[in-house]
């Protein structure tokens, strides 16, 4: 292994924390930048897929995380009148396969504790605005004009709204979705063993994700343009509408007494034609943010970090490591980005024709054994690419 390198990691999220720990453990000098003055998890519950579990197993914290998570045997999508649209059972992929509903805080605390076991220099309350490359090194400048560095390379994991993407000489685009989600984490069981989603075409979507610790994530999808109208309509009206649509939501809604307990989240799809240059690599949502409909985002971010650490160990320069990372990750990420982008409008969009088509076609796909196998491999986060089989992580 070369080095040790001077490494800057931008963003103390799941991707950044995993990267900082792995590179510091390998002996590199890591500085971790985070714009928030204090670090804590933000967002609803997540699905810890078998792909993400594999990374946590390598890190030695899987048992710690799953002990406070809820096992998920299936992802169950049901029409509002009760008929099952599709049910993906993880054990049908392979015996013993399962996912977990996990509170972000549980996962983040495990990763943060790992970072704290290493000599990582953490600089909080610093928002990196741009980078400068000179003399084969990188200097970062924050929003106050203060300069940091020099570094041998930078790993950007600063989220879907990354300010540093424009510093890379690469085509990229960011597509905001027209629909978002109201969500809350509250005491409740949900439906044990499954993520339940209730749909009415692609206009209405509600779900319950058990999280462990006696908690559940409740979510209610709606067009962004209707959020203010929904808020003005009042909490009780909204609760009545949700319960009528998803009776299982009554239990967690008992603990919602103020509209501000419901958080509204919007999403965007990011794609970069090239995610690296000689000194900088983008990973996680900064490089490939997706809607949450396939439940892959955080899992992909941790796989990004795990693969990068291996590539740094196996190569002689940062550029060689980034090129190797690209060869190992590009097809995998391209597949998940495309599938998620394609599927999202079938579940939330204004094109009612797509919802009708989904209702007709989707229930038939698992009846084809080969298609069912590919679908299960995909939701597990283990599909290696369009023409590839199972990914080993």
Helices and strands as residue ranges (DSSP letters): E 6-10, H 14-25, E 29-34, E 46-48, H 50-59, H 62-66, E 70-72, E 74-79, E 84-89, G 90-92, E 99-102, H 104-116, E 121-124, E 128-134, E 137-142, E 147-151, E 153-156, G 165-167, E 172-187, E 194-200, E 204-212, E 215-223, G 224-226, H 227-233, H 235-245, G 247-249, H 250-253, G 259-261, E 263-272, E 280-282, H 285-288, G 292-294, H 297-314, H 318-347, H 352-365, H 369-379
